[in-house]
């Protein structure tokens, strides 16, 4: 029997808003139900907590979402993440340099989005060729070309040789919060001014999930950081903060 892998993909930032970055992130797991149950149990625990009941009931109804969740809720999720079975991968695009200006001058938004998605999707497919691979993408509004059509164009080239499926899901998907929360941490690392200290919670949250991060690709200079990189390219906080200097 083939092994089944489940990938959950989400973005932070966008090509056509004021965010200084655009990141696509992905988690891979072969135990999606265990993750779903762990997050569900946390929701129930929060909803039954005497202090956090009102917040927990809201989460139980609407799901976790890092940018909107109160600090107490975020802390509970960050505590859980290192115990879940997954590996995370990211591709990062900075929007404040000549590379990005050239992209915007020569390509449409959907083409830029497609290039990031390819960086996330294609290696996950080719490295798991003999497995069943199911991808879940949080929905995204894309000008001039729908996310569905973008994904069809990417997956089509592998359809004859690989066992693949993809689904576009809403933020209520039970496992999307995992990638949403780790992307949220990276967003804060890369958007905090270089001469300002990171908020303490960002450093602490990163340190508990960094071993879950398999690879971070920076599109502007085509560099890669991983768990097994050299001292300048290993996934550590000081190395990632240096990437703010990309110009």
Sine and cosine of phi, psi and omega as CSV:
sin_phi,cos_phi,sin_psi,cos_psi,sin_omega,cos_omega
0.00,0.00,0.69,-0.73,0.01,-1.00
-0.94,0.34,0.54,-0.84,0.14,-0.99
-0.96,0.28,0.57,-0.82,0.05,-1.00
-0.93,-0.37,0.78,-0.63,0.07,-1.00
-0.93,-0.37,0.58,-0.82,0.00,-1.00
-0.83,-0.56,0.79,-0.61,-0.05,-1.00
-0.88,-0.48,0.73,-0.68,0.03,-1.00
-0.87,-0.48,0.83,-0.55,-0.19,-0.98
-0.85,-0.53,0.71,-0.70,0.00,-1.00
-0.52,-0.86,0.33,-0.94,-0.01,-1.00
-0.88,-0.48,0.36,-0.93,0.21,-0.98
-0.75,-0.66,0.68,-0.73,-0.17,-0.99
0.99,0.14,-0.16,-0.99,0.03,-1.00
-0.30,-0.95,0.19,-0.98,0.03,-1.00
-0.97,0.24,-0.60,0.80,-0.15,-0.99
-0.90,-0.44,0.62,0.79,0.17,-0.99
-0.79,-0.61,-0.17,-0.99,-0.10,-1.00
-1.00,0.06,0.00,1.00,0.02,-1.00
-0.89,0.46,0.68,-0.74,0.00,-1.00
-0.98,0.22,-0.09,1.00,0.00,-1.00
-0.65,-0.76,0.29,-0.96,0.17,-0.99
-0.67,-0.74,0.84,-0.54,-0.07,-1.00
-0.81,-0.59,0.72,-0.69,0.25,-0.97
-0.95,-0.32,0.75,-0.66,0.02,-1.00
-0.82,-0.57,0.38,-0.93,-0.07,-1.00
-0.53,-0.85,0.70,-0.72,0.22,-0.98
-0.94,-0.34,0.54,-0.84,0.09,-1.00
-0.90,-0.44,0.72,-0.70,0.09,-1.00
-0.54,-0.84,0.43,-0.90,0.15,-0.99
-0.92,-0.39,0.16,0.99,0.04,-1.00
-0.74,-0.68,0.88,0.47,-0.07,-1.00
-0.89,0.45,-0.53,0.85,-0.03,-1.00
-0.93,0.36,-0.57,0.82,0.04,-1.00
-0.90,0.43,-0.66,0.75,0.05,-1.00
-0.90,0.44,-0.73,0.68,0.00,-1.00
-0.84,0.54,-0.70,0.71,-0.02,-1.00
-0.92,0.39,-0.62,0.79,0.01,-1.00
-0.90,0.44,-0.68,0.74,0.03,-1.00
-0.93,0.37,-0.62,0.79,0.04,-1.00
-0.90,0.45,-0.68,0.73,0.01,-1.00
-0.90,0.44,-0.60,0.80,0.04,-1.00
-0.91,0.42,-0.67,0.75,0.05,-1.00
-0.85,0.52,-0.71,0.70,0.00,-1.00
-0.90,0.44,-0.68,0.73,0.02,-1.00
-0.86,0.51,-0.69,0.72,0.00,-1.00
-0.92,0.38,-0.63,0.78,0.01,-1.00
-0.92,0.38,-0.38,0.92,0.00,-1.00
-0.99,-0.14,-0.05,1.00,-0.02,-1.00
-0.97,0.26,0.75,-0.66,-0.07,-1.00
-0.88,0.47,-0.57,0.82,-0.04,-1.00
-1.00,0.09,-0.58,0.82,-0.15,-0.99
-0.95,-0.31,0.21,0.98,-0.15,-0.99
-0.80,0.60,-0.74,0.67,-0.06,-1.00
-0.89,0.46,-0.69,0.73,0.04,-1.00
-0.92,0.40,-0.67,0.74,-0.02,-1.00
-0.90,0.44,-0.63,0.78,0.03,-1.00
-0.90,0.43,-0.60,0.80,0.04,-1.00
-0.91,0.41,-0.66,0.75,0.03,-1.00
-0.91,0.41,-0.66,0.76,-0.01,-1.00
-0.86,0.51,-0.55,0.83,-0.01,-1.00
-1.00,0.08,-0.62,0.79,-0.18,-0.98
-0.94,-0.35,-0.15,0.99,-0.03,-1.00
0.99,0.11,0.28,-0.96,0.08,-1.00
-0.96,0.27,0.58,-0.82,0.11,-0.99
-0.44,-0.90,0.93,-0.36,-0.26,-0.97
-0.83,0.56,-0.70,0.71,-0.10,-1.00
-0.92,0.40,-0.45,0.89,-0.04,-1.00
-0.97,-0.23,-0.20,0.98,-0.06,-1.00
-0.97,0.24,0.64,-0.77,0.08,-1.00
-0.90,0.44,0.31,-0.95,-0.10,-1.00
-0.86,0.51,-0.64,0.77,-0.01,-1.00
-0.89,0.47,-0.61,0.80,0.02,-1.00
-0.94,0.35,-0.71,0.71,0.02,-1.00
-0.84,0.54,-0.69,0.73,-0.01,-1.00
-0.85,0.52,-0.68,0.73,0.01,-1.00
-0.89,0.46,-0.66,0.75,0.01,-1.00
-0.93,0.37,-0.70,0.72,0.00,-1.00
-0.87,0.49,-0.57,0.82,0.05,-1.00
-0.90,0.43,-0.56,0.83,-0.06,-1.00
-0.99,0.17,-0.59,0.81,-0.18,-0.98
-0.78,0.62,-0.70,0.71,-0.05,-1.00
-0.90,0.43,-0.24,0.97,-0.03,-1.00
-0.99,-0.11,-0.03,1.00,-0.01,-1.00
-1.00,-0.02,0.44,-0.90,-0.06,-1.00
-1.00,-0.04,0.99,-0.13,0.05,-1.00
-0.30,-0.95,0.27,-0.96,0.18,-0.98
-0.78,-0.63,0.64,-0.77,-0.09,-1.00
-0.92,-0.40,0.55,-0.83,-0.01,-1.00
-0.67,-0.74,0.57,-0.82,-0.07,-1.00
-0.63,-0.78,0.48,-0.88,0.25,-0.97
-0.78,-0.63,0.71,-0.70,-0.19,-0.98
-0.85,-0.52,0.71,-0.71,0.08,-1.00
-0.82,-0.57,0.89,-0.46,0.11,-0.99
-0.99,0.11,0.59,-0.81,-0.13,-0.99
-0.93,-0.38,0.33,0.94,-0.10,-0.99
-0.85,-0.53,0.43,0.90,-0.03,-1.00
-0.71,-0.71,0.02,-1.00,-0.04,-1.00
-0.91,0.40,-0.55,0.83,0.02,-1.00
-0.83,0.55,-0.74,0.68,-0.02,-1.00
-0.94,0.35,-0.62,0.78,0.04,-1.00
-0.85,0.52,-0.66,0.76,0.04,-1.00
-0.91,0.42,-0.65,0.76,0.05,-1.00
-0.85,0.53,-0.76,0.65,-0.04,-1.00
-0.91,0.42,-0.48,0.87,-0.01,-1.00
-0.97,0.23,-0.50,0.86,-0.16,-0.99
-0.94,-0.34,-0.22,0.97,-0.08,-1.00
-0.72,-0.69,0.47,-0.88,0.11,-0.99
-0.98,0.21,0.33,-0.94,-0.03,-1.00
-0.82,0.57,-0.69,0.72,-0.06,-1.00
-0.91,0.41,-0.47,0.88,0.05,-1.00
-0.95,0.33,-0.60,0.80,0.06,-1.00
-0.92,0.39,-0.70,0.72,0.04,-1.00
-0.87,0.49,-0.68,0.73,0.02,-1.00
-0.88,0.48,-0.62,0.79,-0.01,-1.00
-0.90,0.43,-0.62,0.79,0.05,-1.00
-0.94,0.35,-0.66,0.75,0.02,-1.00
-0.88,0.47,-0.63,0.77,0.05,-1.00
-0.87,0.49,-0.65,0.76,0.01,-1.00
-0.89,0.46,-0.53,0.84,0.01,-1.00
-0.99,0.13,-0.68,0.73,-0.18,-0.98
-0.99,0.15,-0.78,0.63,-0.18,-0.98
-0.85,0.52,-0.73,0.68,0.04,-1.00
-0.89,0.47,-0.56,0.83,0.02,-1.00
-0.91,0.41,-0.58,0.82,0.03,-1.00
-0.94,0.33,-0.80,0.60,-0.14,-0.99
-0.93,0.36,-0.47,0.88,0.01,-1.00
-0.99,0.16,-0.14,0.99,-0.01,-1.00
-0.77,-0.64,0.67,0.74,-0.16,-0.99
-0.85,0.52,-0.58,0.81,-0.11,-0.99
-1.00,-0.01,0.11,0.99,-0.06,-1.00
-0.96,-0.29,0.21,-0.98,0.22,-0.97
-1.00,0.07,0.83,-0.56,-0.08,-1.00
-0.85,-0.53,0.86,-0.52,-0.01,-1.00
-0.88,-0.48,0.80,-0.60,-0.07,-1.00
-0.92,-0.38,0.68,-0.73,0.05,-1.00
-0.83,-0.55,0.87,-0.49,-0.05,-1.00
-0.92,-0.38,0.78,-0.63,0.13,-0.99
-0.93,0.38,0.66,-0.75,-0.06,-1.00
-0.85,0.52,0.52,-0.85,-0.02,-1.00
-0.54,-0.84,0.72,-0.70,0.08,-1.00
-0.98,0.19,0.82,-0.57,-0.01,-1.00
-0.79,-0.61,0.77,-0.64,-0.04,-1.00
-0.96,0.29,0.73,-0.68,0.12,-0.99
0.97,0.25,-0.21,0.98,0.04,-1.00
-0.39,-0.92,0.80,-0.60,-0.08,-1.00
-0.95,0.32,0.41,-0.91,0.08,-1.00
-0.85,0.53,-0.63,0.78,0.00,-1.00
-0.86,0.52,-0.72,0.69,-0.01,-1.00
-0.92,0.38,-0.61,0.80,0.06,-1.00
-0.87,0.49,-0.73,0.68,-0.03,-1.00
-0.93,0.38,-0.61,0.79,0.06,-1.00
-0.86,0.51,-0.65,0.76,0.01,-1.00
-0.91,0.42,-0.56,0.83,0.01,-1.00
-0.97,0.26,-0.72,0.70,-0.10,-1.00
-0.97,0.23,-0.41,0.91,-0.09,-1.00
-0.84,0.55,-0.64,0.77,-0.07,-1.00
-0.92,0.40,-0.27,0.96,-0.03,-1.00
-0.96,-0.29,-0.03,1.00,-0.20,-0.98
-0.91,0.42,-0.52,0.85,-0.05,-1.00
-0.98,0.19,-0.44,0.90,-0.17,-0.99
-0.94,-0.35,-0.28,0.96,-0.11,-0.99
-0.84,-0.55,0.43,-0.90,0.05,-1.00
-0.99,-0.11,0.99,-0.13,-0.17,-0.99
-0.73,-0.68,0.51,-0.86,0.21,-0.98
-0.57,-0.82,0.52,-0.86,0.17,-0.99
-0.71,-0.70,0.46,-0.89,-0.03,-1.00
-0.69,-0.73,0.62,-0.78,0.11,-0.99
-0.98,-0.22,0.83,-0.56,-0.14,-0.99
-0.82,-0.58,0.30,-0.95,0.07,-1.00
-1.00,0.06,0.15,-0.99,-0.05,-1.00
-0.91,0.40,-0.20,0.98,0.04,-1.00
-0.97,0.24,-0.15,0.99,0.05,-1.00
-0.79,0.61,0.74,-0.67,-0.17,-0.99
-0.91,0.42,-0.42,0.91,-0.07,-1.00
-0.97,-0.24,-0.15,0.99,0.04,-1.00
-0.85,0.52,-0.54,0.84,-0.02,-1.00
-0.84,0.54,-0.43,0.90,-0.02,-1.00
-0.89,0.45,-0.79,0.61,0.00,-1.00
-0.95,0.32,-0.54,0.84,0.04,-1.00
-0.86,0.51,-0.70,0.72,-0.05,-1.00
-0.94,0.33,-0.64,0.77,0.00,-1.00
-0.95,0.32,-0.61,0.79,0.09,-1.00
-0.87,0.49,-0.60,0.80,0.02,-1.00
-0.88,0.48,-0.66,0.75,0.04,-1.00
-0.88,0.47,-0.76,0.65,-0.01,-1.00
-0.88,0.47,-0.64,0.77,0.04,-1.00
-0.83,0.56,-0.72,0.69,-0.01,-1.00
-0.92,0.40,-0.60,0.80,0.03,-1.00
-0.89,0.46,-0.69,0.72,-0.11,-0.99
-1.00,0.09,-0.27,0.96,-0.06,-1.00
-0.95,-0.31,-0.09,1.00,0.13,-0.99
-0.98,0.22,0.77,-0.64,-0.04,-1.00
-0.79,0.62,0.64,-0.77,-0.13,-0.99
-0.88,0.48,-0.53,0.85,-0.02,-1.00
-1.00,-0.01,0.13,0.99,0.07,-1.00
-0.94,-0.33,0.59,-0.81,0.05,-1.00
-0.94,0.35,0.57,-0.83,0.10,-0.99
-0.92,0.40,0.57,-0.82,0.17,-0.99
-0.83,0.56,0.62,-0.79,-0.08,-1.00
-0.84,0.55,-0.61,0.79,-0.05,-1.00
-0.91,0.42,-0.51,0.86,0.01,-1.00
-0.92,0.40,-0.73,0.69,0.01,-1.00
-0.88,0.48,-0.70,0.71,-0.02,-1.00
-0.92,0.39,-0.67,0.75,0.00,-1.00
-0.91,0.41,-0.67,0.74,0.03,-1.00
-0.87,0.49,-0.70,0.72,-0.08,-1.00
-0.90,0.43,-0.44,0.90,0.01,-1.00
-1.00,0.07,-0.25,0.97,-0.01,-1.00
-0.92,-0.40,-0.14,0.99,-0.13,-0.99
-0.86,0.51,-0.54,0.84,0.01,-1.00
-0.95,0.32,-0.21,0.98,0.07,-1.00
-1.00,0.08,-0.22,0.98,-0.07,-1.00
-1.00,0.02,0.90,-0.44,-0.02,-1.00
-0.99,0.14,-0.63,0.78,-0.12,-0.99
-0.35,-0.94,0.64,-0.77,0.18,-0.98
-0.80,-0.60,0.85,-0.53,0.03,-1.00
-0.96,-0.27,0.73,-0.68,0.07,-1.00
-0.96,-0.28,0.92,-0.40,-0.13,-0.99
-0.94,0.35,-0.53,0.85,-0.09,-1.00
-0.86,0.50,-0.65,0.76,0.01,-1.00
-0.86,-0.51,0.19,0.98,0.05,-1.00
0.81,0.59,0.67,0.74,0.04,-1.00
-0.98,-0.22,0.37,-0.93,-0.07,-1.00
-0.76,-0.65,0.69,-0.72,0.09,-1.00
-0.85,-0.53,0.69,-0.72,-0.06,-1.00
-0.56,-0.83,0.09,-1.00,0.07,-1.00
-0.90,0.43,-0.41,0.91,-0.09,-1.00
-0.91,-0.41,0.31,0.95,0.02,-1.00
-0.95,0.31,0.19,-0.98,0.09,-1.00
-0.93,0.37,0.02,-1.00,-0.15,-0.99
-0.87,0.50,-0.42,0.91,0.02,-1.00
-1.00,-0.03,-0.16,0.99,-0.07,-1.00
-0.77,-0.63,0.34,0.94,0.12,-0.99
-1.00,0.05,0.48,-0.88,-0.03,-1.00
-0.97,0.25,1.00,0.02,0.08,-1.00
-0.74,-0.67,0.43,-0.90,-0.11,-0.99
-0.86,0.50,-0.70,0.72,-0.05,-1.00
-0.91,0.42,-0.57,0.82,0.04,-1.00
-0.92,0.39,-0.68,0.74,0.00,-1.00
-0.92,0.39,-0.61,0.79,0.04,-1.00
-0.90,0.43,-0.51,0.86,0.05,-1.00
-0.91,0.42,-0.44,0.90,-0.01,-1.00
-0.92,0.38,-0.23,0.97,0.09,-1.00
-0.90,0.45,-0.30,0.95,-0.05,-1.00
-0.99,0.12,-0.02,1.00,0.01,-1.00
-0.84,0.55,0.75,-0.66,0.03,-1.00
-0.54,-0.84,0.00,0.00,0.00,0.00
